[in-house]
Amino acid sequence: MAEDNNQGGGVNGQAADQQDKPQVQFALQRIYIKDLSFEAPNSPAVFQQPFKPKVGLDLDTTHQKIGEDLYEVVVKVTAQVTHSEEGTTSFLAEVEQAGMFRIGGLEGAQLDHTLGAFCPNVLFPYARECVDSLVNRGGFPPLMLAPVNFEAIYAQRKQREAQEQGEQATQ
């Protein structure tokens, strides 16, 4: 009896329907640094003052198709730290952490969501570690960036795009 349940066909052709649907494929092919920059324009004077940092953080994500079912996703992190009292720049660290992802079986909004939210979530821990390492090698105390909710950033971007389209339509 158990053998009967495992044979093809299924109930009302369900097995055949599942075979007709494209299979979703997702694989991380490579993680790499696309661009890396560190500047400490006011050194060594900055090391002779008490360190009272004010951190400015900027995040951006981009993606592009680079082949058949192959996409590059880039998370750009820019951290600028200034002295809170004087406003002079202590350091500026910029990392473009990239990854190549093979994604098949997704189209439209699902593909856009995967590239705009899921892939950046995979890449961010690597960017975060790279920023911390750069800052530490620059002679400054560690800069441990908080986790980022790329799902929320993606949702805000989509909401902003919808508002802009709505405004253009009324003009």
ChimeraX attribute file (.defattr): number of C-alpha atoms within 10 A of each C-alpha:
attribute: neighborCount
match mode: 1-to-1
recipient: residues
	/A:1	5
	/A:2	6
	/A:3	6
	/A:4	8
	/A:5	10
	/A:6	9
	/A:7	9
	/A:8	11
	/A:9	12
	/A:10	13
	/A:11	9
	/A:12	8
	/A:13	10
	/A:14	12
	/A:15	13
	/A:16	13
	/A:17	11
	/A:18	10
	/A:19	9
	/A:20	9
	/A:21	9
	/A:22	10
	/A:23	11
	/A:24	9
	/A:25	12
	/A:26	15
	/A:27	11
	/A:28	14
	/A:29	12
	/A:30	11
	/A:31	17
	/A:32	14
	/A:33	15
	/A:34	13
	/A:35	12
	/A:36	15
	/A:37	12
	/A:38	18
	/A:39	16
	/A:40	18
	/A:41	13
	/A:42	12
	/A:43	14
	/A:44	10
	/A:45	9
	/A:46	18
	/A:47	12
	/A:48	8
	/A:49	9
	/A:50	8
	/A:51	15
	/A:52	13
	/A:53	16
	/A:54	15
	/A:55	15
	/A:56	11
	/A:57	14
	/A:58	10
	/A:59	15
	/A:60	12
	/A:61	20
	/A:62	13
	/A:63	18
	/A:64	12
	/A:65	13
	/A:66	11
	/A:67	9
	/A:68	9
	/A:69	14
	/A:70	18
	/A:71	19
	/A:72	20
	/A:73	23
	/A:74	29
	/A:75	26
	/A:76	21
	/A:77	22
	/A:78	19
	/A:79	20
	/A:80	20
	/A:81	21
	/A:82	20
	/A:83	18
	/A:84	14
	/A:85	10
	/A:86	8
	/A:87	11
	/A:88	13
	/A:89	19
	/A:90	25
	/A:91	22
	/A:92	21
	/A:93	21
	/A:94	22
	/A:95	24
	/A:96	25
	/A:97	25
	/A:98	26
	/A:99	23
	/A:100	21
	/A:101	22
	/A:102	18
	/A:103	19
	/A:104	16
	/A:105	13
	/A:106	17
	/A:107	11
	/A:108	7
	/A:109	9
	/A:110	11
	/A:111	14
	/A:112	14
	/A:113	17
	/A:114	18
	/A:115	23
	/A:116	23
	/A:117	18
	/A:118	16
	/A:119	23
	/A:120	27
	/A:121	18
	/A:122	15
	/A:123	19
	/A:124	23
	/A:125	16
	/A:126	17
	/A:127	24
	/A:128	19
	/A:129	13
	/A:130	20
	/A:131	27
	/A:132	18
	/A:133	15
	/A:134	21
	/A:135	21
	/A:136	13
	/A:137	12
	/A:138	16
	/A:139	11
	/A:140	17
	/A:141	11
	/A:142	14
	/A:143	17
	/A:144	12
	/A:145	15
	/A:146	8
	/A:147	10
	/A:148	14
	/A:149	13
	/A:150	19
	/A:151	16
	/A:152	11
	/A:153	16
	/A:154	19
	/A:155	14
	/A:156	12
	/A:157	13
	/A:158	13
	/A:159	12
	/A:160	12
	/A:161	12
	/A:162	12
	/A:163	12
	/A:164	11
	/A:165	11
	/A:166	11
	/A:167	10
	/A:168	9
	/A:169	8
	/A:170	6
	/A:171	5
